[in-house]
Amino acid sequence: MQLTERQRQILRHVVEEYLRSGRAVGSKALLERVSLGVSPATVRNDMSVLEALDFLTQPHTSAGRVPTEHGLRYYVQYLMEEGELTPEEQLMIRHQFRQVEQQVPSWLKLAASVLADTSGNVGLVTPPRARVERLRHFELISLRPRVVLLVLVTQSGAIHQSLLDLAEPLEQERLSALSRVLNPELRWLDRQAIERRASGAEPLVALVLRRIAEALRFIEQQQRSELYAEGLEYVVRQPEFAQAQLAQVLLEVLRGGMLLTWLLPRLDPSEGVRVLIGSDLALRELRPFSLVLSSYRSGADVTGWLGVLGPQRMAYARAIAAVRFLSSVVSELMSELSGEPEWEGVR
């Protein structure tokens, strides 16, 4: 059934008042705030229709109405007026990023904090993640005659260090020469390609290649569960979290990696800002929450995610504006740091 224009207005105002106050909205209270040119009885009839269509529900017999999940989704998709962060806010956020050191972890932690401060909910950011992690550069540093530090950087900006135990002592000069020879050959190769090159290579080269491949595997596994989360204090102060049990559920969701391991592989990075409400998140533990999120880009083959997690009674327009702007800012910063690698011809 298609809603009438008046029913759409009533639904919009009920949702917006509920998001603002957290209270059920009755016909009389609605007409005190909005002039619809009809009687309270007419508004009650329209509210009954909206309730029958699962847009609204009545928590108690004598109470007003609150939006259902279906009503919130309809509001976000069809009724909400989208906006942007003010120019002053955008300028301040960009200035904050220019003040921190140019390292990926610093940017991601700041992005999560800005999302939390801007939305009043939990800000979430994942590290940039490649479908297949590739080597950008590595160095071999002599620590002791037979102990070498391997330092490598991937195309997603991840840095990894590990120790190599050599069969015989090697000076730094030879290690540096080996790095100069191998780096151009290995640049932008993935773990499997590097493992293939280790087969049949001389012992020292094979050792270095196998350890680089192991490091790439470790980074890929680590990135599946790593998450920057800021602003938990904002959420637990909200009325929905008066029950300690719900706050504990949120902590378990953030700490256990549930959000990443189940949800993110099912999302398409090209879809822009997504709003997932309650059962959209599928997992029972996440039903009380809503999530507004978007991907960001880092180079040609690397994607990360950022978003806002909070109760279903969320200021969606504000959260969407924050997520959209931070996605743009972080993508710009990552591109400046990493450049745009050319993958054509890489095997």
N, C-alpha and C positions, 0 to 999 in steps of 0.2 A: 504493500500500500504506500502510495506516494504522499508525503506530508504536505499539508496546506502551508501557505506562507505564514499564517498565524501560529500554527503548530511549530514550525521551524523557529520562529521568534521566541516562543515560549521555551522550547528546548534550549535554545542558545542562552537565554537569560537564566534559566534554572542551572545549567552547567556552570556558567560564569560565576553566579552567586555561590554555588556549592564549592567551586574551586577557591573562591576568595575567603569564604567563612567556614567551610566545613560543616555547615548546618543544612538540614532539610529545608526546602523552600515551599511555602504554601501559596495559594492563589492570592490571598489578600496581601501578603508580604511582597509578592511579585508585582502586583499592580501599584503598590506604593513606590516602587523603584522605576517601573516602566509603564508608560501610557500606551495601552493597546486598544483603547476605545471600546472595550467590551466589559461585561459584568464579571464579578468573581465566579459566578456559576458557570459562565461560558468558559472561563479559564480552567475551572475544575473539570469540565467535560473534556476539554482538549488534553488536560493532564491524564485523564483516565484513558483516552485513546493512546497517548504516548506510552502509558504504562502497559496497556494491552499489547503494544507492538514491541515491548522490551527496550524502550528508550529510557524510561524512568521506572523507579520502584519506590514503594512506600515502606520505610523501615518499621513504622508502627501505625496502627489504625488511625490515630488522631494526628499523626505527623504529616508534614509536607512530603515532597518527593525529592529524591536524589537520583543522579544519573546512574545507569547501569554501565557495564563495560561497552555494550553495544551503543549506548547513548554517547559515551565519551569518544568512541571511534568515529561516530557520525559527526560529532561536533568538530573533531580535529580535521576530518577530511573535507567537510562541506560548509561548516558554519564559522569556524575560527578565522579571525583576521590575523594573518601572519604579519610580522613586523621584523625590524632589524634592531640590533643594538645601536644606541645613539652614537653619533660621530665622536663624542667625547669618550664614551666607553671604548670604542674601537681604537682610538688613538692611545688611550691609557694601556690597553692590553698589548698593543704592538710595542709600546715603550717598555713594558715589563719584560717582554721576550728579548729585547735588545740589551737589557741590563744583566741577564744571566749569561754564564759561560756558554760558548757555542759547542755544547755536547748534547747528544740525543737524550740521555737520561734527565738532564736538567730541564730541557724543553718539555719532556713528557710529564714530569712531575709538576711543572708550572702549569701546563695545560689542564691537568686534572684539578689543580687548585683553582684556576680561573673559572672553570666550568662549575665547580662547587659554589664559589662565591657569587657567581652571576645568577645561578638558578636556584640556590638555596637547597640543593639536594646533593647527592654523592656524584662527584665527577670521576669518570672512568676513562683511562687511556691505555691502550696496549702498545707495546713497542712495534715498530715497523717490521712486518713479517713477509718474507719472500715465499712464493709457492715452492721454490727450490732455492736454498741459500747458496750464494756464490762468493768466491774469494775475490776480494779487491786487491789486497796487498799483504805481505808478511815480511817479518824481519827475524833474523837469528842473532841472538846476543849472548856472548860468552860470559858465563858467571864464574865457572871454575874450569880447569882443564878438560874435564869430561862432562860438564853439565852446561846445557844451553837453554836459554829462554826463547821460546817461540811466541811471537806476538803477531796476531793476524787481525785484519779488519775485513768485514764482509761488505757486500754492496748495500745492505740494509743499515750499515753503521754500527753493527755489533763488534765489540772488541773482545778478543779472547787471548789468554795467556796460558801456557803450559810448559813443563820442563821436559827436556830430552836428555836421556842418559846415553852418552856416546861410547862406542867400543874403544876409541883411542882419543887422546887429546887433540884438540884442534884450536888454532889461533883465530882471533876475530877476523883477521884479514881473509882467511879462507872461507869463513862463514859468510862474510859480506859478499864475497865473490859468488858464492853459491846462490845467495838471495838475488843478486843482480841477474844471474842467468835464468833462474826459475820463475821469477815474478812475471816477466812478459809472457812466458809460456802458460802460466796458470791463471792469469788474470781473467775473471769472469767465469771460470770453470766451476761446476758444481761438484758435490762430494763424489758422485759415482765416476765422473770423468777423471778426477784426480786419483781415485783408487785404481782405475785402469792403468794410468800412467805409472803407478808404483810397481805394477807387475813387470818383472824383468829389469827394473832399474838397478843401478849399483847400490850397495847396502846403505850408504849414507843418504843418498837421494830418496831411496825407498822409505827409509825411516822418517824423513821430513814429510814426504807426501802422505804417508799413512797417518801421521799425527795431525796434519792439516785436515785430512778427511774426517778424522775422529772429532776434531774441534768443530767442524761444520755440522756434524751430526748432533753434537752436544748443544750447539746454539739453536738448531731447529727444534729440539725437544724442549729446551728451556723456554723458547718463545711461545710455546703452546699454552703455558700456564702463567706467564708473567703479566702482571696487571698493576698499574698505578691507580690508586683510589684515594681520593681526598674528600673531606666534607661530611664524614659520618656524623659529626656533632650537629650538623644542620638537620639531618633527618630524624635523629632520635628525639629531638625536641618537639617534633610535630605530633598532634593528637593521635594519629593512627598508631604511633609507636609507644603509647602509654603502657601497653602490655609488654613486659620484658621479653616475652616469648617471640614476638615479631622482630624486635631488635636483634635477638640472638639468631634468628633465621637469616637476617640480612648479613650479619657477621660471617655466618657459615657460607653463605653464597659468595661473599667476596674472598674469603680465605681459602675456600676449597677448590677454587678454579672451575666450579660448576658452570658459571656463566660463559666462560671461554670454551671449555671443552665440548659443551653441548650446542651452544647457540651460534657462535661465530662461524663455524664451518658451514652452516646452513644459510648464511646471508650472502647476498650478491653485492660486492663493493661498488658496482656501477649504479645502484638504485638511489643514491643520494640519501637525504635524511629519512630515517625510518622511525616510526612511532609504534611501539609494541606495548599493548595494554593487557595486563592480567593474563588471560588464557592464551594470548598471542605468544607468550613466552613458554607455553606448553608444560614446563616443569611445575609440578605441584607447589614446590617451595617458593616459586616466583609469582604465584597468582596474586598476592596482595600488591604487587609492584607494577610500575610502568618504566619503560626504557626508551629514551630518545637517543638515537645514535647515528653516526655517519662514518664512512671511511675517510682516510686521508692518504695521500700518495707520497712516496719517497722514491723518485726515479721511475723507471719504466716498468718494473716488475715487482714492486714492493708496496704492500698495503698495510696500514694500521687502522685501528678503530678508536673512536672516542665518543663519549656520550654522557648522559645524565640518567641516573637511576634514583627513583624515589617512589613514594606511595602513588596510587592511582590519582589521588587528588593533587595533581601537579599543575603548575602554571605552564601549560604546554607551549603557548606562543613564545614565552620567554626562553624556555628550554630549547626550542627549535632554533630560535635566533642565535643563541649562544653556541649550540653545536655546529650550526652551519658556518658561523664566522670562525670559530676555532679550527674547524676542518680546513678552511682556506688558509689561515695563518700558518698552521703546522705544515701543510703541504708546501707552502712557499719556502719555509725555513729548511725543510728536508731537501727540497730541490736545490737550494743554494749550497747546502752542505755536500750533497752527493753528486750533483750534476745529473745528466741524463745518459746512462750508459747505452751503448749500442750492442744489442744482443744478436743481431744478424750474424750468421756464420759461426756462432759459438756452438760447440758440440761437446 
